[in-house]
Amino acid sequence: MVVTRSMPRLCALLTCFNRVDKTLACLTALQVSASDAGVELSAVLVDDGSGDGTAERVRAGFPWVRVEQHRGKPLFWCRGMHRAMQLGLEGRPDFMLLLNDDTLIYPQALSVMLGCLPPAGASSLAIIVGSTRDDASGRHSYGGERARGAHRPLSFTMVTPSDQCQDVDTFNGNVVLLPAAVVQKVGLLDPSFEHAMGDIDYGLRARALGVRLLLAPGFQGACSNNPVNGTFKDASLPFRKRWAHILGRKGLPWRSWWVLTRRHGGWRWPALFVWPYVKVLLDGARGLRRTR
């Protein structure tokens, strides 16, 4: 890729664990989209202790990616991405791109997202959110979200992309464009969040600071939904398994949920905090009565 001074510098941020083929495919798609958009591309990949050779293969195939191999207690998504943001800022890019390593962005994705930015000199800053769909079913999987109402500030519904940019309240962090001025104003992803919820929090924090969140037109990539089966939302599981799942890192760990509800739940936050756990307990009690 030929680099000129006029090319905006974009640093993609990723974290990964033991899915080398998906990670390599993601980086390949990113490179194509960056070339199409005419940006100077770099990336930071935080490898969260993979044992499948991800770090070595990325270094060999993508010399523009800075790889940090984490050793020790697993970081999971939010803390891995927080570390990637720290490292990415060292290069002083014009833009940062939150990117899940299981997301294959389309060739036009970065061009479309960059085209959604407010014009130079505009009074408001903006984050540009991309939407993804499941490759097999074609269904909308991740993207921008809006709160269901003032009385349900932490219950969101996904916004279907149209042919125009749309304002949203927050986002899933699968493919999200952050201008440097936004990062300077909002800061980094909060490592208080153990895995999920950090992206939702970032969007809500940005909105509270007057940053617009714009959903880009159309779909920007392919990414499969995480299945509900086998999670705390799976009502068919025995109570003990559901309880273990809801408290686990990939469920609704109480420390992370405490931070999110206190920060964004308004005066109802104590009720919002306890309700998911109470619901699992009530479901378990109903199941116990049925077995007697």
C-alpha positions as CSV (number, residue, x, y, z in Angstrom):
1,M,0.0,0.0,0.0
2,V,1.4,3.4,-1.0
3,V,1.2,5.9,1.9
4,T,0.9,9.6,1.5
5,R,0.7,12.3,4.1
6,S,-2.9,13.0,3.1
7,M,-4.0,9.5,4.0
8,P,-5.9,9.3,7.4
9,R,-4.3,7.0,9.8
10,L,-6.5,4.2,11.2
11,C,-5.6,1.8,14.0
12,A,-7.8,-1.3,14.3
13,L,-8.1,-2.8,17.8
14,L,-8.7,-6.5,18.4
15,T,-8.3,-9.1,21.1
16,C,-8.4,-12.8,20.5
17,F,-8.2,-16.3,22.1
18,N,-7.7,-19.5,20.2
19,R,-9.5,-19.0,17.0
20,V,-6.6,-18.4,14.6
21,D,-8.5,-19.0,11.4
22,K,-11.1,-16.4,12.2
23,T,-8.5,-13.9,13.3
24,L,-6.5,-14.3,10.1
25,A,-9.7,-14.0,8.0
26,C,-10.7,-10.9,9.9
27,L,-7.4,-9.2,9.3
28,T,-7.4,-10.1,5.6
29,A,-10.9,-8.6,5.2
30,L,-9.8,-5.5,7.2
31,Q,-6.8,-5.0,4.9
32,V,-9.0,-5.1,1.8
33,S,-11.4,-2.6,3.2
34,A,-8.6,-0.2,4.3
35,S,-7.2,-0.3,0.8
36,D,-10.6,0.5,-0.7
37,A,-11.0,3.4,1.8
38,G,-7.5,4.8,1.2
39,V,-6.4,4.9,4.8
40,E,-3.0,4.2,6.3
41,L,-3.7,1.0,8.3
42,S,-2.2,-0.3,11.5
43,A,-3.6,-2.6,14.1
44,V,-3.1,-3.8,17.7
45,L,-4.0,-7.4,18.6
46,V,-3.9,-8.4,22.2
47,D,-3.6,-12.2,22.2
48,D,-5.2,-13.4,25.5
49,G,-3.1,-16.5,26.0
50,S,-3.9,-18.4,22.8
51,G,-2.3,-21.8,22.4
52,D,-3.0,-22.2,18.7
53,G,-0.2,-20.2,17.2
54,T,-2.3,-17.1,16.6
55,A,0.4,-14.6,17.5
56,E,3.1,-16.2,15.4
57,R,0.9,-16.5,12.3
58,V,-0.3,-12.9,12.6
59,R,3.2,-11.6,12.9
60,A,4.3,-13.6,9.9
61,G,1.4,-12.7,7.7
62,F,0.5,-9.2,8.8
63,P,3.6,-7.1,9.6
64,W,1.5,-4.0,10.1
65,V,-0.2,-5.6,13.2
66,R,1.4,-5.0,16.6
67,V,0.8,-8.2,18.6
68,E,0.9,-8.3,22.4
69,Q,0.8,-11.7,24.0
70,H,-0.8,-11.5,27.4
71,R,0.3,-13.9,30.1
72,G,-1.5,-14.4,33.3
73,K,-5.1,-14.1,34.3
74,P,-7.3,-14.0,31.2
75,L,-8.4,-10.5,30.1
76,F,-11.5,-11.5,28.1
77,W,-13.0,-9.0,25.7
78,C,-13.3,-5.6,27.5
79,R,-10.0,-5.8,29.3
80,G,-8.2,-7.0,26.2
81,M,-9.7,-4.2,24.2
82,H,-8.8,-1.7,26.9
83,R,-5.2,-2.8,26.6
84,A,-5.4,-2.6,22.8
85,M,-6.6,1.0,23.1
86,Q,-3.7,1.9,25.4
87,L,-1.2,0.5,22.9
88,G,-3.0,2.0,19.8
89,L,-2.9,5.5,21.2
90,E,0.9,5.4,21.2
91,G,0.8,5.7,17.4
92,R,-1.5,8.8,17.5
93,P,-3.9,7.6,14.8
94,D,-6.6,9.8,13.4
95,F,-9.2,7.0,14.0
96,M,-9.5,3.8,16.0
97,L,-11.6,0.9,14.9
98,L,-13.1,-1.5,17.5
99,L,-13.2,-4.8,15.7
100,N,-14.2,-8.3,16.8
101,D,-11.9,-10.9,15.4
102,D,-14.8,-13.0,14.3
103,T,-16.2,-10.2,12.2
104,L,-15.5,-10.1,8.4
105,I,-16.0,-6.5,7.3
106,Y,-17.0,-5.9,3.7
107,P,-14.7,-4.2,1.2
108,Q,-16.8,-1.0,1.3
109,A,-17.3,-0.9,5.1
110,L,-14.6,1.6,6.0
111,S,-15.4,3.9,3.1
112,V,-19.1,3.9,4.1
113,M,-18.3,4.5,7.8
114,L,-15.8,7.3,7.1
115,G,-18.4,8.9,4.8
116,C,-20.8,9.2,7.8
117,L,-18.6,11.5,9.7
118,P,-19.8,15.1,10.3
119,P,-18.1,17.6,8.0
120,A,-14.9,19.3,9.2
121,G,-15.7,22.1,11.5
122,A,-19.0,20.6,12.7
123,S,-19.8,21.4,16.3
124,S,-20.5,17.8,17.3
125,L,-18.3,14.8,17.5
126,A,-19.6,11.4,16.3
127,I,-18.9,7.7,16.7
128,I,-19.8,5.7,13.6
129,V,-21.4,2.3,14.3
130,G,-21.4,-0.6,11.8
131,S,-24.0,-3.3,11.6
132,T,-23.3,-7.0,11.0
133,R,-25.4,-9.9,9.8
134,D,-25.2,-13.7,10.1
135,D,-23.7,-15.0,7.0
136,A,-25.8,-18.2,7.0
137,S,-29.2,-16.8,7.8
138,G,-28.7,-13.2,6.6
139,R,-30.2,-12.0,9.9
140,H,-29.1,-8.8,11.6
141,S,-26.7,-9.8,14.4
142,Y,-25.0,-6.8,15.9
143,G,-24.8,-3.0,15.6
144,G,-26.5,0.1,17.0
145,E,-29.1,0.0,19.8
146,R,-31.8,2.3,21.2
147,A,-33.2,2.2,24.7
148,R,-36.7,0.9,24.9
149,G,-37.8,3.9,26.9
150,A,-36.9,6.2,29.8
151,H,-38.3,3.7,32.2
152,R,-36.1,1.0,30.8
153,P,-32.7,2.7,30.4
154,L,-30.7,-0.5,30.1
155,S,-33.0,-2.5,27.9
156,F,-32.1,-2.0,24.3
157,T,-33.4,-3.0,20.9
158,M,-31.2,-3.2,17.8
159,V,-31.8,-0.6,15.1
160,T,-32.1,-2.0,11.6
161,P,-29.8,-0.1,9.2
162,S,-31.4,1.9,6.4
163,D,-29.9,3.8,3.4
164,Q,-29.2,6.8,5.7
165,C,-27.2,7.4,8.9
166,Q,-29.3,7.1,12.0
167,D,-28.8,8.3,15.6
168,V,-28.6,5.5,18.2
169,D,-28.1,5.4,21.9
170,T,-25.3,2.8,22.2
171,F,-23.6,0.0,20.3
172,N,-22.2,-3.5,20.2
173,G,-18.4,-3.2,19.6
174,N,-18.1,-5.5,16.6
175,V,-17.1,-2.8,14.1
176,V,-17.1,0.8,15.5
177,L,-15.2,3.8,14.2
178,L,-13.8,6.2,16.9
179,P,-12.3,9.5,15.8
180,A,-9.2,10.5,17.8
181,A,-11.1,13.5,19.2
182,V,-13.8,11.2,20.6
183,V,-11.3,9.0,22.3
184,Q,-9.6,12.1,23.8
185,K,-13.0,13.2,25.1
186,V,-14.5,10.0,26.3
187,G,-11.4,8.0,27.2
188,L,-10.8,4.3,27.0
189,L,-13.1,1.3,27.4
190,D,-13.5,0.8,31.2
191,P,-11.6,-2.3,32.5
192,S,-14.1,-2.5,35.4
193,F,-16.1,-4.6,32.9
194,E,-14.8,-8.1,32.9
195,H,-16.0,-9.2,29.4
196,A,-19.2,-7.8,28.0
197,M,-21.0,-4.5,28.7
198,G,-17.9,-2.3,28.1
199,D,-19.1,-1.4,24.6
200,I,-22.6,-0.5,25.9
201,D,-21.1,1.6,28.6
202,Y,-18.8,3.4,26.2
203,G,-21.7,4.4,24.0
204,L,-23.7,5.7,26.9
205,R,-20.8,7.6,28.3
206,A,-20.2,9.2,24.9
207,R,-23.8,10.2,24.5
208,A,-23.8,11.8,28.0
209,L,-20.8,13.9,26.9
210,G,-22.6,15.2,23.8
211,V,-21.0,12.8,21.3
212,R,-23.4,11.6,18.6
213,L,-23.6,7.9,17.8
214,L,-24.4,7.4,14.1
215,L,-25.4,4.0,12.6
216,A,-23.9,3.7,9.2
217,P,-26.2,2.8,6.2
218,G,-26.5,-0.8,5.3
219,F,-24.4,-3.7,6.7
220,Q,-20.7,-3.4,7.1
221,G,-19.8,-7.1,7.8
222,A,-20.6,-10.6,8.7
223,C,-20.7,-12.0,12.2
224,S,-22.7,-14.8,13.7
225,N,-24.9,-14.3,16.8
226,N,-23.7,-15.8,20.0
227,P,-26.2,-18.6,20.8
228,V,-28.5,-18.4,23.8
229,N,-28.4,-22.2,24.3
230,G,-26.2,-23.1,27.2
231,T,-26.2,-19.6,28.7
232,F,-28.0,-18.2,31.7
233,K,-30.8,-17.1,29.4
234,D,-31.5,-20.8,28.5
235,A,-34.5,-21.6,30.6
236,S,-34.1,-25.4,29.8
237,L,-30.9,-25.6,31.9
238,P,-31.0,-26.8,35.5
239,F,-31.0,-24.0,38.0
240,R,-27.5,-24.6,39.3
241,K,-26.1,-24.4,35.8
242,R,-28.0,-21.2,35.0
243,W,-26.9,-19.6,38.3
244,A,-23.3,-20.5,37.6
245,H,-23.6,-19.1,34.1
246,I,-25.1,-15.8,35.2
247,L,-22.3,-15.2,37.7
248,G,-19.6,-16.2,35.2
249,R,-17.5,-13.9,33.2
250,K,-19.5,-14.5,30.0
251,G,-22.8,-14.2,31.8
252,L,-23.8,-11.2,33.9
253,P,-21.0,-11.0,36.5
254,W,-22.3,-8.9,39.3
255,R,-19.4,-6.5,39.6
256,S,-19.7,-5.5,36.0
257,W,-23.5,-5.3,36.1
258,W,-23.2,-3.2,39.3
259,V,-21.0,-0.6,37.5
260,L,-23.3,-0.4,34.5
261,T,-26.6,-0.1,36.5
262,R,-25.2,2.5,39.0
263,R,-23.6,4.5,36.2
264,H,-26.5,4.5,33.7
265,G,-29.6,3.2,35.5
266,G,-30.8,6.4,37.1
267,W,-32.7,6.3,40.4
268,R,-34.1,2.8,39.6
269,W,-30.6,1.3,39.4
270,P,-30.9,-0.9,42.6
271,A,-34.0,-2.6,41.1
272,L,-32.4,-2.9,37.7
273,F,-29.3,-4.5,39.3
274,V,-31.1,-7.2,41.3
275,W,-33.8,-8.1,38.7
276,P,-31.9,-10.5,36.4
277,Y,-30.6,-12.5,39.4
278,V,-34.1,-12.6,41.0
279,K,-35.6,-13.8,37.7
280,V,-33.2,-16.7,37.5
281,L,-34.0,-17.6,41.2
282,L,-37.8,-17.4,40.5
283,D,-37.4,-19.6,37.4
284,G,-35.5,-22.1,39.5
285,A,-38.2,-22.0,42.2
286,R,-40.9,-22.6,39.6
287,G,-38.9,-25.5,38.2
288,L,-38.5,-27.0,41.6
289,R,-42.2,-26.9,42.3
290,R,-43.0,-28.6,39.0
291,T,-40.7,-31.5,39.8
292,R,-42.4,-32.2,43.2
